[in-house]
Amino acid sequence: MADQLPQAVLDALQERALEALGHWAVPRHEPVLMKYRENAVFRVMLADGRPAALRLHRPGYHDETSLRSELDFMAALRHGGLDVPSPVPASAGGSLICLPANRQFPEQYADVVSWIDGMALGQTGTPLSQSAETQAAIFFRIGHAMAAMHDLADGWAPPEDFHRPAWDCEGLLGERPLWGRFWDCRGLSRDEAAALSALRDELRHRLANAQRSGFDYGLIHADLVRENIFLTENEGGVAFIDFDDAGYGFRLFDLATTLLKNRPEPSYPEIESALIAGYRSRRVLSDAALRSLPLFMVFRSLTYIGWLAERPEIPNAGERLSRYVTESLELARKLDGRA
């Protein structure tokens, strides 16, 4: 998406990145814009020659406490042996700096995190390139790493001021969901809005039942899509990046997020089985809980409706919104074998 930005926007982002880099001990060079979604992410070089990622955070999306908490969580996971980015301290100490407002930007935060070598598992909407056998092996490793992440999260004692969003009933289905009011947003037809509103009411009851069942709940990544899962050269390892939406939630939500956009793959049954097997090789996942995985895939699909509705500037946003509405309603109908 970065290559689709107007030149004036690219120039302004570059200038802002150079302003931010003034707070780190890095040689003077041109940062390279790699990604522009919630954050503007640049590849930069540290003084010792190592690459790193400079993140200009989307103004107003997370406050200072939440951003510091994200960095604390990543640092704890890295300390526990998980392959994730870790904070790079600024010259004056600390890992997060505040950039003042100027003519192009409001006040916003910036940080630098270590670079993850490797390549993304894939791109949304593009079929996976690996053989079915290789895909199964990869998703087994992803499931194992995901379980390791949940184990580390449960064994970590966050600092007293730790704060991250909650992907709970309110965060998914409340009046102000974390990614937007999917049942009440621009781009929906009257029939779609009515269907999604009715579905929301039904899902609130289902999620309340899940909560009473004591499903595994704690810190999660919350956005383990293909682009945020890296394949590394470290003995066929996997790494997780982009903890921008990490917070508290049901562990099934992480599994559902990884699976949802792989449903069109011809080898999807093997992908799902391998992910679950990899997870279970490290952490308990009961059959009773697993029966609710389709429910959490509905939750994940619905979040994309609200997310896209609030970002009409994204290419093909209207078409993608319609696709997620159709998918969400289809997945919901299958919950009770109604389709």
C-alpha positions in Angstrom: 0.0 0.0 0.0 3.0 2.3 0.5 3.7 2.5 -3.2 0.2 3.8 -3.8 0.6 6.9 -1.7 0.8 10.4 -3.4 4.4 11.7 -3.5 3.5 14.6 -1.2 2.4 12.1 1.5 5.5 10.0 1.0 7.7 13.1 1.3 6.0 14.2 4.5 6.3 10.7 6.0 10.0 10.6 5.1 10.6 13.9 6.8 8.7 12.7 9.9 10.7 9.5 10.0 14.0 11.5 9.9 12.7 13.7 12.7 12.0 10.6 14.8 15.4 9.0 14.1 17.0 12.0 15.6 16.1 10.4 19.0 18.2 7.2 18.3 21.9 6.7 17.8 21.7 5.9 14.1 23.8 7.1 11.2 22.3 9.6 8.9 20.6 7.8 6.1 17.3 7.6 4.3 14.7 5.3 6.0 12.8 3.0 3.6 9.0 3.0 4.0 7.9 -0.7 4.1 4.3 -0.5 5.2 1.6 2.1 5.8 -1.5 0.9 7.5 -2.1 1.5 11.2 1.5 2.6 11.5 4.1 3.8 9.0 6.9 1.3 9.2 10.4 2.1 7.9 13.5 -0.1 7.6 16.4 1.7 9.2 20.0 0.9 10.0 21.4 1.0 13.5 24.9 2.3 14.3 26.3 -1.2 14.5 25.0 -2.0 11.0 22.0 -4.1 12.1 18.6 -3.3 10.4 15.7 -2.3 12.6 12.1 -1.1 12.1 11.0 2.5 12.9 7.3 2.7 13.6 5.4 6.0 13.4 2.2 5.1 15.3 -1.2 6.1 13.9 -2.2 9.2 15.9 -5.0 8.5 18.4 -5.1 4.7 17.9 -3.3 3.8 21.1 -2.3 6.1 24.0 1.2 6.2 25.5 0.5 3.7 28.3 -0.9 1.2 25.7 2.1 1.6 23.4 4.6 1.2 26.3 2.7 -1.9 27.3 3.0 -3.4 23.8 6.7 -2.9 23.9 6.9 -4.5 27.4 4.9 -7.5 26.1 7.2 -8.0 23.1 10.3 -7.7 25.3 9.0 -10.3 27.7 8.2 -12.7 24.8 11.7 -12.1 23.3 13.3 -12.7 26.7 11.3 -16.0 26.9 12.8 -17.2 23.6 10.1 -16.3 21.1 11.2 -14.9 17.8 9.5 -11.5 17.9 10.7 -7.9 17.5 12.2 -6.3 20.7 12.4 -2.6 21.6 15.6 -0.6 20.7 16.2 2.1 23.4 16.4 5.7 22.3 19.5 7.8 23.0 18.0 9.4 26.1 16.7 6.2 27.5 13.2 4.6 27.2 11.8 3.0 24.0 9.0 5.4 23.1 9.2 9.0 22.1 6.5 11.6 21.4 6.8 13.7 18.2 5.1 17.1 18.5 2.4 18.2 16.1 3.4 20.1 13.0 1.7 21.3 9.8 1.5 17.8 8.4 0.9 15.6 11.4 -0.8 15.7 14.8 1.2 14.7 17.9 2.2 11.0 17.6 4.5 8.4 19.1 7.4 6.6 17.5 9.6 3.6 18.5 12.3 1.4 17.0 12.2 -2.4 17.2 14.6 -5.1 16.1 14.3 -6.4 12.5 13.0 -9.9 11.9 14.9 -11.7 9.1 12.7 -13.9 6.9 9.7 -13.6 4.7 6.0 -13.4 5.3 4.1 -16.6 5.1 2.0 -15.1 2.3 -0.3 -12.3 1.2 -4.0 -12.2 1.8 -5.9 -13.1 -1.3 -2.9 -14.8 -3.0 -2.8 -18.6 -2.9 0.0 -20.1 -0.8 3.0 -21.1 -2.9 4.1 -24.1 -0.9 3.1 -27.7 -1.4 0.3 -29.1 0.7 2.9 -31.2 2.7 5.0 -28.1 3.3 2.0 -26.1 4.3 1.1 -28.7 6.9 4.6 -28.6 8.4 4.6 -24.8 8.5 1.2 -24.6 10.2 2.3 -27.2 12.8 5.2 -24.9 13.7 2.9 -21.9 13.8 0.6 -23.7 16.2 3.5 -24.7 18.4 4.9 -21.1 18.4 1.4 -19.7 19.2 1.1 -22.0 22.2 4.6 -21.0 23.3 3.5 -17.4 23.2 0.4 -18.1 25.3 2.5 -20.0 27.8 5.0 -17.2 28.1 2.1 -14.7 28.5 0.6 -16.7 31.3 4.0 -17.0 33.1 4.8 -13.2 32.8 3.9 -10.7 35.5 3.1 -7.4 33.6 4.1 -4.1 35.2 1.5 -2.3 37.3 0.7 0.2 34.7 0.3 -2.4 31.9 -2.8 -1.7 29.7 -3.8 -3.3 26.4 -7.3 -3.6 24.8 -9.6 -6.5 25.6 -11.0 -8.7 22.8 -13.8 -9.7 25.1 -17.6 -9.4 24.7 -17.4 -5.6 24.8 -14.4 -5.4 22.5 -16.0 -7.7 19.9 -19.8 -7.0 20.3 -20.3 -4.1 22.6 -21.5 -0.6 21.6 -17.9 0.5 20.7 -16.1 -2.6 19.4 -12.3 -2.3 19.0 -12.5 -2.4 15.2 -15.8 -0.6 14.7 -19.5 -1.1 14.7 -19.8 -3.8 12.1 -23.6 -3.8 12.2 -23.9 0.0 11.8 -21.4 1.4 9.4 -21.3 3.0 6.0 -21.5 0.8 3.0 -24.1 -1.7 4.3 -27.4 -2.1 2.7 -30.5 -2.0 4.9 -30.9 -5.8 4.7 -27.2 -6.3 5.6 -27.4 -4.0 8.5 -30.5 -5.8 9.8 -29.0 -9.2 9.4 -25.7 -8.2 11.1 -27.6 -6.5 14.0 -29.6 -9.7 14.6 -26.4 -11.7 14.4 -24.8 -9.5 16.9 -27.6 -10.1 19.4 -27.3 -13.9 18.9 -23.5 -13.9 19.2 -23.6 -12.0 22.5 -25.5 -14.9 24.0 -23.1 -17.4 22.5 -20.1 -15.6 23.8 -21.6 -15.3 27.2 -22.0 -19.1 27.3 -18.4 -19.5 26.2 -17.2 -17.2 29.0 -19.2 -19.3 31.5 -17.5 -22.4 30.1 -14.1 -21.1 31.3 -12.4 -21.0 27.9 -8.7 -20.1 28.0 -8.3 -16.3 28.2 -5.3 -14.1 28.5 -2.8 -12.1 26.5 -3.0 -12.8 22.7 -1.5 -11.4 19.6 -4.9 -10.8 18.0 -3.7 -10.4 14.4 -1.7 -13.4 13.3 -2.5 -13.2 9.7 -0.2 -14.3 6.9 1.6 -11.0 6.7 2.4 -11.1 10.4 3.9 -14.6 10.4 7.4 -14.8 9.2 9.2 -17.9 8.0 12.8 -17.7 9.1 16.0 -19.6 8.3 16.5 -20.6 11.9 15.9 -24.3 11.5 12.6 -23.8 9.8 11.4 -21.5 12.5 8.5 -19.0 12.5 8.4 -15.5 13.9 5.5 -13.2 14.8 5.5 -9.5 14.1 3.1 -6.5 14.5 1.8 -6.6 18.0 -0.2 -3.4 17.4 -3.5 -5.1 18.4 -2.2 -7.4 21.1 -4.3 -7.5 24.2 -6.5 -9.7 26.3 -8.8 -12.2 24.7 -9.7 -15.8 24.2 -6.9 -18.0 22.9 -9.3 -19.4 20.3 -9.3 -15.9 18.7 -5.6 -16.3 17.8 -6.3 -19.7 16.2 -9.3 -18.3 14.3 -7.4 -15.3 13.0 -4.7 -17.5 11.6 -7.2 -19.9 9.9 -9.8 -17.5 8.6 -8.1 -16.2 5.4 -6.7 -19.7 4.6 -10.2 -21.2 4.1 -10.0 -20.9 0.3 -6.8 -23.0 0.2 -7.4 -26.5 -1.4 -5.5 -28.0 1.6 -7.4 -26.1 4.2 -8.5 -29.2 6.2 -4.8 -30.2 6.5 -3.8 -26.6 7.4 -6.4 -26.5 10.2 -5.5 -30.0 11.5 -1.8 -29.1 11.5 -2.2 -25.8 13.3 -4.3 -27.5 16.0 -1.9 -30.4 16.3 1.1 -28.0 16.6 -0.7 -26.0 19.3 -1.6 -29.2 21.2 2.0 -30.4 21.1 2.8 -27.5 23.5 -0.4 -26.5 25.3 -3.8 -28.0 26.3 -6.7 -27.4 24.0 -9.8 -29.4 24.9 -12.2 -30.9 22.4 -15.0 -28.9 24.1 -13.2 -25.7 23.5 -12.3 -26.6 19.9 -15.9 -27.1 19.1 -16.2 -23.3 19.5 -13.5 -22.5 16.9 -16.1 -21.8 14.2 -17.8 -19.3 16.5 -14.5 -17.4 16.9 -14.0 -17.4 13.1 -17.3 -15.5 12.9 -16.0 -13.0 15.4 -12.8 -12.5 13.4 -14.6 -12.1 10.1 -17.0 -9.5 11.6 -14.1 -7.4 12.9 -12.9 -6.8 9.3 -16.3 -5.2 8.4 -15.9 -2.5 11.0 -12.2 -2.1 10.2 -12.8 -1.6 6.5 -15.8 0.7 7.0 -13.6 3.1 8.9 -10.9 3.1 6.2 -12.7 3.9 2.9 -9.4 5.1 1.4 -8.2 1.5 1.2 -8.2 0.2 -2.4 -11.4 -1.8 -3.2 -12.7 -1.2 0.3 -16.3 -1.4 -0.8 -15.8 -4.7 -2.6 -13.9 -6.2 0.3 -16.6 -5.0 2.8 -19.3 -6.8 0.8 -17.2 -9.9 0.7 -16.7 -9.9 4.5 -20.4 -9.4 5.1 -21.2 -12.4 2.9 -18.5 -14.5 4.5 -19.6 -13.5 8.1 -23.3 -14.4 7.5 -22.3 -17.6 5.7 -20.0 -18.7 8.6 -22.8 -17.8 11.1 -25.3 -19.9 9.3 -23.0 -22.9 9.6 -22.7 -22.7 13.4 -25.9 -24.7 13.8 -25.7 -26.5 10.5 -28.2 -24.1 9.0 -26.4 -24.0 5.7 
